[in-house]
Amino acid sequence: MTAIDFSKSVKTALAQRAAYICSNPECRCLTLRLVGDEASKVTYRGRAVAICGAEGGPRHDAAMNGNQRKAIDNAIFLCAKCAETTSRNRGAHYPATLLRHWKEQHKRWVRANLNLRAEEPGQLRLVRAAALRIDNTATASLPLKRGI
């Protein structure tokens, strides 16, 4: 299989946008972990995965050119386990439409859940929670793989 080598800037921006959390809605594990007692040592288990892969790779799209394949729009941030699982069998069980849905859903989830301030009014929290429920209900028809 051929993997796409995203630039360091794309990988960094993708991880930051995902808050270093796996974008698979059934996983959402934190991809950073402290090593020992030293706060400066961290292990990193996140990966930039191509939504549409290179020729011979998972979910190849012949209509895309090389620049489009290496762009941040064609990448999703996943933990190492989910990255491996979604790339098996040329990505047959995880189509590009599903990965794009995960990425968009994760972006909304991060905004709704991780950018809250303690002093934020309770009504605004309720609005955010309701919006997240509406998003999840509206997209519930898309298949989500279990057992990752």
Rosetta constraint file for C-alpha pairs under 8 A:
AtomPair CA 1 CA 56 HARMONIC 5.64 0.50
AtomPair CA 1 CA 57 HARMONIC 4.84 0.50
AtomPair CA 1 CA 58 HARMONIC 7.53 0.50
AtomPair CA 1 CA 90 HARMONIC 7.90 0.50
AtomPair CA 2 CA 53 HARMONIC 7.63 0.50
AtomPair CA 2 CA 54 HARMONIC 6.08 0.50
AtomPair CA 2 CA 55 HARMONIC 6.83 0.50
AtomPair CA 2 CA 56 HARMONIC 5.80 0.50
AtomPair CA 2 CA 57 HARMONIC 4.81 0.50
AtomPair CA 3 CA 50 HARMONIC 7.76 0.50
AtomPair CA 3 CA 53 HARMONIC 6.79 0.50
AtomPair CA 3 CA 54 HARMONIC 6.50 0.50
AtomPair CA 3 CA 57 HARMONIC 6.33 0.50
AtomPair CA 4 CA 49 HARMONIC 7.95 0.50
AtomPair CA 4 CA 50 HARMONIC 6.55 0.50
AtomPair CA 4 CA 53 HARMONIC 6.56 0.50
AtomPair CA 4 CA 54 HARMONIC 6.23 0.50
AtomPair CA 4 CA 69 HARMONIC 7.42 0.50
AtomPair CA 4 CA 70 HARMONIC 6.76 0.50
AtomPair CA 5 CA 70 HARMONIC 7.21 0.50
AtomPair CA 6 CA 10 HARMONIC 6.16 0.50
AtomPair CA 6 CA 11 HARMONIC 6.38 0.50
AtomPair CA 6 CA 48 HARMONIC 7.32 0.50
AtomPair CA 6 CA 70 HARMONIC 5.47 0.50
AtomPair CA 6 CA 71 HARMONIC 7.55 0.50
AtomPair CA 7 CA 11 HARMONIC 6.30 0.50
AtomPair CA 7 CA 70 HARMONIC 7.58 0.50
AtomPair CA 8 CA 12 HARMONIC 6.06 0.50
AtomPair CA 9 CA 13 HARMONIC 6.06 0.50
AtomPair CA 10 CA 14 HARMONIC 5.93 0.50
AtomPair CA 10 CA 71 HARMONIC 7.24 0.50
AtomPair CA 10 CA 72 HARMONIC 5.71 0.50
AtomPair CA 11 CA 15 HARMONIC 6.15 0.50
AtomPair CA 11 CA 47 HARMONIC 7.65 0.50
AtomPair CA 11 CA 48 HARMONIC 5.87 0.50
AtomPair CA 12 CA 16 HARMONIC 6.15 0.50
AtomPair CA 13 CA 17 HARMONIC 6.01 0.50
AtomPair CA 14 CA 18 HARMONIC 6.23 0.50
AtomPair CA 14 CA 48 HARMONIC 7.15 0.50
AtomPair CA 14 CA 72 HARMONIC 6.87 0.50
AtomPair CA 14 CA 75 HARMONIC 7.53 0.50
AtomPair CA 14 CA 76 HARMONIC 7.17 0.50
AtomPair CA 14 CA 77 HARMONIC 6.21 0.50
AtomPair CA 15 CA 19 HARMONIC 6.13 0.50
AtomPair CA 15 CA 20 HARMONIC 5.01 0.50
AtomPair CA 15 CA 21 HARMONIC 7.64 0.50
AtomPair CA 15 CA 46 HARMONIC 7.44 0.50
AtomPair CA 15 CA 48 HARMONIC 7.71 0.50
AtomPair CA 15 CA 77 HARMONIC 6.08 0.50
AtomPair CA 16 CA 20 HARMONIC 5.92 0.50
AtomPair CA 17 CA 107 HARMONIC 7.42 0.50
AtomPair CA 18 CA 22 HARMONIC 7.21 0.50
AtomPair CA 18 CA 23 HARMONIC 6.82 0.50
AtomPair CA 18 CA 77 HARMONIC 6.60 0.50
AtomPair CA 18 CA 106 HARMONIC 7.09 0.50
AtomPair CA 18 CA 107 HARMONIC 6.72 0.50
AtomPair CA 18 CA 110 HARMONIC 6.99 0.50
AtomPair CA 19 CA 110 HARMONIC 7.18 0.50
AtomPair CA 20 CA 30 HARMONIC 6.02 0.50
AtomPair CA 20 CA 31 HARMONIC 5.57 0.50
AtomPair CA 20 CA 32 HARMONIC 6.81 0.50
AtomPair CA 20 CA 46 HARMONIC 7.10 0.50
AtomPair CA 20 CA 77 HARMONIC 7.93 0.50
AtomPair CA 21 CA 28 HARMONIC 5.50 0.50
AtomPair CA 21 CA 29 HARMONIC 5.54 0.50
AtomPair CA 21 CA 30 HARMONIC 4.53 0.50
AtomPair CA 21 CA 31 HARMONIC 5.75 0.50
AtomPair CA 21 CA 46 HARMONIC 7.92 0.50
AtomPair CA 21 CA 77 HARMONIC 7.70 0.50
AtomPair CA 21 CA 78 HARMONIC 7.36 0.50
AtomPair CA 21 CA 79 HARMONIC 7.48 0.50
AtomPair CA 22 CA 27 HARMONIC 6.50 0.50
AtomPair CA 22 CA 28 HARMONIC 4.53 0.50
AtomPair CA 22 CA 29 HARMONIC 5.44 0.50
AtomPair CA 22 CA 30 HARMONIC 6.53 0.50
AtomPair CA 22 CA 31 HARMONIC 6.84 0.50
AtomPair CA 22 CA 46 HARMONIC 7.23 0.50
AtomPair CA 22 CA 77 HARMONIC 6.01 0.50
AtomPair CA 22 CA 78 HARMONIC 4.31 0.50
AtomPair CA 22 CA 79 HARMONIC 5.05 0.50
AtomPair CA 22 CA 82 HARMONIC 7.91 0.50
AtomPair CA 23 CA 27 HARMONIC 7.53 0.50
AtomPair CA 23 CA 28 HARMONIC 5.96 0.50
AtomPair CA 23 CA 76 HARMONIC 7.09 0.50
AtomPair CA 23 CA 77 HARMONIC 5.80 0.50
AtomPair CA 23 CA 78 HARMONIC 5.48 0.50
AtomPair CA 23 CA 102 HARMONIC 6.10 0.50
AtomPair CA 23 CA 103 HARMONIC 6.00 0.50
AtomPair CA 23 CA 106 HARMONIC 5.44 0.50
AtomPair CA 24 CA 28 HARMONIC 5.86 0.50
AtomPair CA 24 CA 78 HARMONIC 6.70 0.50
AtomPair CA 24 CA 82 HARMONIC 7.30 0.50
AtomPair CA 24 CA 102 HARMONIC 6.00 0.50
AtomPair CA 24 CA 103 HARMONIC 7.93 0.50
AtomPair CA 24 CA 106 HARMONIC 7.65 0.50
AtomPair CA 25 CA 102 HARMONIC 6.64 0.50
AtomPair CA 25 CA 105 HARMONIC 7.84 0.50
AtomPair CA 25 CA 106 HARMONIC 7.01 0.50
AtomPair CA 26 CA 144 HARMONIC 7.99 0.50
AtomPair CA 26 CA 146 HARMONIC 7.32 0.50
AtomPair CA 26 CA 148 HARMONIC 7.89 0.50
AtomPair CA 27 CA 82 HARMONIC 7.99 0.50
AtomPair CA 27 CA 148 HARMONIC 7.44 0.50
AtomPair CA 29 CA 79 HARMONIC 7.12 0.50
AtomPair CA 30 CA 79 HARMONIC 7.90 0.50
AtomPair CA 31 CA 44 HARMONIC 5.70 0.50
AtomPair CA 31 CA 45 HARMONIC 4.87 0.50
AtomPair CA 31 CA 46 HARMONIC 5.22 0.50
AtomPair CA 31 CA 79 HARMONIC 5.99 0.50
AtomPair CA 32 CA 42 HARMONIC 6.47 0.50
AtomPair CA 32 CA 43 HARMONIC 5.77 0.50
AtomPair CA 32 CA 44 HARMONIC 4.80 0.50
AtomPair CA 32 CA 45 HARMONIC 6.45 0.50
AtomPair CA 32 CA 46 HARMONIC 7.75 0.50
AtomPair CA 33 CA 42 HARMONIC 5.46 0.50
AtomPair CA 33 CA 43 HARMONIC 5.29 0.50
AtomPair CA 33 CA 44 HARMONIC 6.69 0.50
AtomPair CA 34 CA 38 HARMONIC 7.52 0.50
AtomPair CA 34 CA 39 HARMONIC 6.53 0.50
AtomPair CA 34 CA 40 HARMONIC 7.90 0.50
AtomPair CA 34 CA 41 HARMONIC 6.02 0.50
AtomPair CA 34 CA 42 HARMONIC 4.50 0.50
AtomPair CA 34 CA 43 HARMONIC 6.37 0.50
AtomPair CA 35 CA 39 HARMONIC 7.64 0.50
AtomPair CA 35 CA 41 HARMONIC 5.45 0.50
AtomPair CA 35 CA 42 HARMONIC 5.40 0.50
AtomPair CA 35 CA 43 HARMONIC 6.55 0.50
AtomPair CA 36 CA 41 HARMONIC 7.68 0.50
AtomPair CA 45 CA 79 HARMONIC 5.73 0.50
AtomPair CA 45 CA 80 HARMONIC 5.55 0.50
AtomPair CA 46 CA 77 HARMONIC 6.75 0.50
AtomPair CA 46 CA 78 HARMONIC 5.69 0.50
AtomPair CA 46 CA 79 HARMONIC 4.42 0.50
AtomPair CA 46 CA 80 HARMONIC 5.66 0.50
AtomPair CA 47 CA 77 HARMONIC 5.71 0.50
AtomPair CA 47 CA 78 HARMONIC 5.44 0.50
AtomPair CA 47 CA 79 HARMONIC 6.01 0.50
AtomPair CA 47 CA 80 HARMONIC 6.14 0.50
AtomPair CA 47 CA 83 HARMONIC 6.73 0.50
AtomPair CA 48 CA 75 HARMONIC 5.87 0.50
AtomPair CA 48 CA 76 HARMONIC 5.68 0.50
AtomPair CA 48 CA 77 HARMONIC 4.85 0.50
AtomPair CA 48 CA 78 HARMONIC 6.57 0.50
AtomPair CA 49 CA 75 HARMONIC 5.37 0.50
AtomPair CA 49 CA 76 HARMONIC 5.30 0.50
AtomPair CA 49 CA 77 HARMONIC 6.26 0.50
AtomPair CA 49 CA 78 HARMONIC 6.91 0.50
AtomPair CA 49 CA 83 HARMONIC 6.36 0.50
AtomPair CA 50 CA 69 HARMONIC 7.36 0.50
AtomPair CA 50 CA 74 HARMONIC 5.73 0.50
AtomPair CA 50 CA 75 HARMONIC 4.66 0.50
AtomPair CA 50 CA 76 HARMONIC 6.52 0.50
AtomPair CA 51 CA 59 HARMONIC 6.88 0.50
AtomPair CA 51 CA 74 HARMONIC 5.23 0.50
AtomPair CA 51 CA 75 HARMONIC 5.50 0.50
AtomPair CA 51 CA 76 HARMONIC 6.55 0.50
AtomPair CA 51 CA 96 HARMONIC 5.35 0.50
AtomPair CA 51 CA 99 HARMONIC 6.26 0.50
AtomPair CA 51 CA 100 HARMONIC 7.12 0.50
AtomPair CA 52 CA 58 HARMONIC 6.86 0.50
AtomPair CA 52 CA 59 HARMONIC 4.86 0.50
AtomPair CA 52 CA 60 HARMONIC 5.13 0.50
AtomPair CA 52 CA 61 HARMONIC 5.83 0.50
AtomPair CA 52 CA 69 HARMONIC 6.78 0.50
AtomPair CA 52 CA 74 HARMONIC 6.42 0.50
AtomPair CA 52 CA 96 HARMONIC 6.23 0.50
AtomPair CA 53 CA 57 HARMONIC 5.11 0.50
AtomPair CA 53 CA 58 HARMONIC 5.21 0.50
AtomPair CA 53 CA 59 HARMONIC 5.36 0.50
AtomPair CA 53 CA 60 HARMONIC 4.52 0.50
AtomPair CA 53 CA 61 HARMONIC 6.92 0.50
AtomPair CA 53 CA 69 HARMONIC 6.91 0.50
AtomPair CA 54 CA 58 HARMONIC 7.47 0.50
AtomPair CA 54 CA 60 HARMONIC 5.56 0.50
AtomPair CA 54 CA 61 HARMONIC 7.60 0.50
AtomPair CA 54 CA 69 HARMONIC 7.17 0.50
AtomPair CA 55 CA 60 HARMONIC 5.69 0.50
AtomPair CA 55 CA 61 HARMONIC 7.79 0.50
AtomPair CA 55 CA 62 HARMONIC 7.49 0.50
AtomPair CA 56 CA 60 HARMONIC 6.87 0.50
AtomPair CA 57 CA 90 HARMONIC 5.98 0.50
AtomPair CA 58 CA 87 HARMONIC 5.72 0.50
AtomPair CA 58 CA 88 HARMONIC 7.56 0.50
AtomPair CA 58 CA 89 HARMONIC 7.42 0.50
AtomPair CA 58 CA 90 HARMONIC 3.82 0.50
AtomPair CA 58 CA 91 HARMONIC 4.60 0.50
AtomPair CA 58 CA 92 HARMONIC 7.53 0.50
AtomPair CA 59 CA 90 HARMONIC 6.23 0.50
AtomPair CA 59 CA 91 HARMONIC 5.56 0.50
AtomPair CA 59 CA 92 HARMONIC 7.26 0.50
AtomPair CA 59 CA 95 HARMONIC 6.54 0.50
AtomPair CA 59 CA 96 HARMONIC 6.41 0.50
AtomPair CA 64 CA 68 HARMONIC 5.92 0.50
AtomPair CA 64 CA 69 HARMONIC 6.44 0.50
AtomPair CA 65 CA 69 HARMONIC 6.34 0.50
AtomPair CA 66 CA 70 HARMONIC 6.36 0.50
AtomPair CA 67 CA 71 HARMONIC 6.23 0.50
AtomPair CA 68 CA 73 HARMONIC 7.91 0.50
AtomPair CA 68 CA 74 HARMONIC 7.01 0.50
AtomPair CA 69 CA 74 HARMONIC 5.83 0.50
AtomPair CA 70 CA 74 HARMONIC 6.76 0.50
AtomPair CA 70 CA 75 HARMONIC 7.80 0.50
AtomPair CA 71 CA 75 HARMONIC 7.05 0.50
AtomPair CA 72 CA 76 HARMONIC 7.96 0.50
AtomPair CA 76 CA 99 HARMONIC 7.15 0.50
AtomPair CA 76 CA 100 HARMONIC 7.70 0.50
AtomPair CA 76 CA 103 HARMONIC 6.03 0.50
AtomPair CA 77 CA 103 HARMONIC 7.81 0.50
AtomPair CA 78 CA 82 HARMONIC 5.87 0.50
AtomPair CA 78 CA 83 HARMONIC 5.52 0.50
AtomPair CA 79 CA 83 HARMONIC 6.01 0.50
AtomPair CA 80 CA 84 HARMONIC 6.21 0.50
AtomPair CA 81 CA 85 HARMONIC 6.23 0.50
AtomPair CA 81 CA 148 HARMONIC 7.40 0.50
AtomPair CA 82 CA 86 HARMONIC 5.97 0.50
AtomPair CA 82 CA 148 HARMONIC 6.36 0.50
AtomPair CA 83 CA 87 HARMONIC 6.37 0.50
AtomPair CA 84 CA 88 HARMONIC 6.58 0.50
AtomPair CA 85 CA 148 HARMONIC 6.95 0.50
AtomPair CA 86 CA 91 HARMONIC 5.65 0.50
AtomPair CA 86 CA 93 HARMONIC 7.22 0.50
AtomPair CA 86 CA 94 HARMONIC 5.64 0.50
AtomPair CA 87 CA 91 HARMONIC 4.67 0.50
AtomPair CA 87 CA 94 HARMONIC 7.76 0.50
AtomPair CA 88 CA 92 HARMONIC 7.54 0.50
AtomPair CA 89 CA 93 HARMONIC 7.60 0.50
AtomPair CA 91 CA 95 HARMONIC 6.26 0.50
AtomPair CA 93 CA 145 HARMONIC 7.93 0.50
AtomPair CA 94 CA 98 HARMONIC 6.23 0.50
AtomPair CA 94 CA 99 HARMONIC 6.83 0.50
AtomPair CA 94 CA 145 HARMONIC 7.81 0.50
AtomPair CA 95 CA 99 HARMONIC 6.57 0.50
AtomPair CA 96 CA 100 HARMONIC 6.06 0.50
AtomPair CA 97 CA 101 HARMONIC 6.15 0.50
AtomPair CA 98 CA 102 HARMONIC 6.20 0.50
AtomPair CA 98 CA 142 HARMONIC 7.09 0.50
AtomPair CA 98 CA 143 HARMONIC 7.41 0.50
AtomPair CA 98 CA 144 HARMONIC 7.71 0.50
AtomPair CA 99 CA 103 HARMONIC 6.17 0.50
AtomPair CA 100 CA 104 HARMONIC 6.24 0.50
AtomPair CA 101 CA 105 HARMONIC 5.95 0.50
AtomPair CA 102 CA 106 HARMONIC 5.89 0.50
AtomPair CA 103 CA 107 HARMONIC 6.21 0.50
AtomPair CA 104 CA 108 HARMONIC 6.45 0.50
AtomPair CA 105 CA 109 HARMONIC 6.11 0.50
AtomPair CA 105 CA 135 HARMONIC 7.73 0.50
AtomPair CA 105 CA 136 HARMONIC 7.96 0.50
AtomPair CA 106 CA 110 HARMONIC 6.03 0.50
AtomPair CA 107 CA 111 HARMONIC 6.33 0.50
AtomPair CA 108 CA 112 HARMONIC 6.05 0.50
AtomPair CA 108 CA 132 HARMONIC 7.36 0.50
AtomPair CA 109 CA 113 HARMONIC 5.86 0.50
AtomPair CA 109 CA 114 HARMONIC 7.81 0.50
AtomPair CA 109 CA 132 HARMONIC 6.99 0.50
AtomPair CA 110 CA 114 HARMONIC 5.21 0.50
AtomPair CA 110 CA 115 HARMONIC 7.10 0.50
AtomPair CA 111 CA 115 HARMONIC 5.63 0.50
AtomPair CA 112 CA 116 HARMONIC 7.35 0.50
AtomPair CA 112 CA 128 HARMONIC 5.67 0.50
AtomPair CA 112 CA 129 HARMONIC 7.09 0.50
AtomPair CA 112 CA 132 HARMONIC 7.05 0.50
AtomPair CA 116 CA 120 HARMONIC 6.79 0.50
AtomPair CA 116 CA 125 HARMONIC 7.94 0.50
AtomPair CA 120 CA 124 HARMONIC 6.94 0.50
AtomPair CA 120 CA 125 HARMONIC 7.26 0.50
AtomPair CA 121 CA 125 HARMONIC 6.71 0.50
AtomPair CA 122 CA 126 HARMONIC 6.39 0.50
AtomPair CA 123 CA 127 HARMONIC 6.30 0.50
AtomPair CA 124 CA 128 HARMONIC 6.21 0.50
AtomPair CA 125 CA 129 HARMONIC 6.16 0.50
AtomPair CA 126 CA 130 HARMONIC 6.08 0.50
AtomPair CA 127 CA 131 HARMONIC 6.13 0.50
AtomPair CA 128 CA 132 HARMONIC 6.26 0.50
AtomPair CA 129 CA 133 HARMONIC 6.31 0.50
AtomPair CA 130 CA 134 HARMONIC 6.19 0.50
AtomPair CA 131 CA 135 HARMONIC 6.18 0.50
AtomPair CA 132 CA 136 HARMONIC 6.21 0.50
AtomPair CA 133 CA 137 HARMONIC 6.07 0.50
AtomPair CA 134 CA 138 HARMONIC 5.98 0.50
AtomPair CA 135 CA 139 HARMONIC 6.31 0.50
AtomPair CA 136 CA 140 HARMONIC 5.83 0.50
